[in-house]
């Protein structure tokens, strides 16, 4: 299995002379695209429908589960990153922590799966998230900070986390959805409250 992992990595990892727009685009996708995705999701929570907010709540719960599983796996089964093993070419600075599973892929895949599962929200959002996740996963192998099996492992963790959120769905609906809506309404009233205090 490890031989196949190394073989696939060698096929995807960038060559020794990556430069120019290819280098900048690869680093942007691998490191910064996730920030813009989170900003878009935050905007969806603020200005979307109640169904969007509730779906993001389910996604948040699933991500908590996925992050916990990812941490446990990385803590008890350390797998070095390519640059730690002296393999391939690295174009992105990264801490030498465990590479398996990929945290970026775990989080984004989990959110994507939740959006695809929640049928009330148009599946195009989940599809776009999944495409973006695939691009980020590929880029992180390309710039030398992950192996292909790190990505595959992350997908399985995301599936388990999403299934767990589905199992906990009645509890999320009963206890957390009201809190989610309360916070949203409280934030909506905050500017009026602040304006009222300033007039005093």
N, C-alpha and C positions, 0 to 999 in steps of 0.2 A: 504493500500500500504506500509506504513512504517513497519507494522508487517511482511510483506513478505520480505522486505528489510533486516530486522534484522534476520529473519529466514535463508535466504540465506547466510548472512554474517557469522552466527554461523556455518553453514555447511562448509564454505570455510576457515575461519580463522584458523591459526595454533593453536595447543594446548599449554599448559602451559610450556612444557619442550622441546621446539625446540632448538636443538643444533647441533654442528658438521657440516658436509658437507651440511645437509639440511638447516641449518641456513644461512651459507655463500652463498650457491647457491640461496636461496630465496632473500637475500639482493642484491646479484649481479644482478639478473634479474630485481628486483623491482627498483633499483637505478642506476645501472651502464650500463646495456645493451643498454639503449637509447643513451649513449655517443658513443658506437661503431657503432650503426646504423647511427648516424649523421656523423661520420668519413667516413663510407662507402659511404654515399650519397655525401659528399664533394669530395671524390675520384672520384665518378661517374661524378660529374660536371667538375672536372679538366681533367680527362682522358677519359671520355665517348664521345659519338657522340653528334652532335648538337641536335638531338632529345631527348637525355637524359637530356641535359642542359635545353632545353625548357620545358620538363616535370617537372623538378625540379623547374623551374620558376613558372609554374602553381601551383605546390605544395606550393611554398613559398607564393604566393598570397592567396591561399585557407587557409593556416595556419594563415595568418594575419587576415583573416575574422573570422576563428574559434576561435582564441585567443581573439579577440574582443568580440565575442558572449559569450565565456566562462567567461571573466572578468565581463561582464554586469550581467550575471546570478548569479555569485558568489557575486557580489557587492549588488545586490538588493534582493537576496534570499539566505541568509546564512544557510548552513546546517553543523552542527558540525561533525568533524571526529570521528571515533569510540573511540579513546583514550580520546577525550574531554568529551564524554558521559560516559566514564568509562566502555566501552563495549569491550569484547574480550581481546586478547593479542597482544601487540604491540612490534615489534622487529626492528623498524626503526624510528629514530628521525625525526620529521617533525613539521613545524610550525602549530599552531592551526587555520589555515585559513579555508575557506569554502571547503568542500570536493566535492561539486557538481558543475559542472561536473569534472571528472578527467582530469587534464591538460595533463598528459602523454598520456592518451588514446585519448584525443581530437586531439592532434598534430599528433600522429603516425597513427591514423585511417584516418585522413584527407589526409596525404601523401599517405597512402595505397590506398585509394579510387581514388585519382588522377591518380596514376600509373595504376590502373585497368581500369579507364575511358579512358586514353590515349592509344588507341589500337595500335598505331605505336610502342610503347615500349612493349617488351615481357611481358605478364601478370604474368610471374613467379616472377618478381621483386615485383609487388604488392601483390602477394600471399604470398611470403616470409615475406614481411613487415607486412601483416595482421596476419600471424601466430606469428611473434615476438610480435606484439601488444597484441595479446590474452594472450601470456605468461606473458608479463609485467603487464597487467591488472589483471590477476589472482594472480600474485605474490604480487601486492600492496594490494589486499584484504587479502591475506594469511598472510602478515606481519602486518596487522592491521591499515593501513592508509587510506583505502577507503572502501566504501560500494558497493555492486553489482549495485545498482541504479546509483551510480556515473559513472560507466562504461557504462551502458545503455544510460544515458543522454549524455555522451561524444560521443557515436556513432551517435546519432541523430544530435548533433551539427556538427559533421564531415560531415554528409550527407548534411546538409543545406549549409555548407561552400563550399563543393565540387560542389554542384548545383549552387551556386553563382559564383564560378570560371568558370563553364561551360557557364553561362549566360554572363559573362564578357569576354569570350574567344576572340571575335573579337577585343576588345580593348587591351587585353594583347598581342595578335598577332601583332597588328599594332604598339603599342607604346613601349611595354616592351621587346619583343623579340629582336629587334635591339640593345637595350641598353645591354641586357644580352650578346649578341654575341660580342659587342664592348668591354665590360669588360673582357670577356674571351680572346680576341685577344690582348688586352692591357697587360694583365697579362703574356701572352705568350711572348711578346716582352720585358717585364721588365728585365729579366736576361741579355739580349743583351745590353740594354740601360745602365744598371749598369756596365757591363763589359767595355763598351765604355768609360764611365765616369772615371773608375778607371785607364784606360790607359793614360788619359790626365795628 
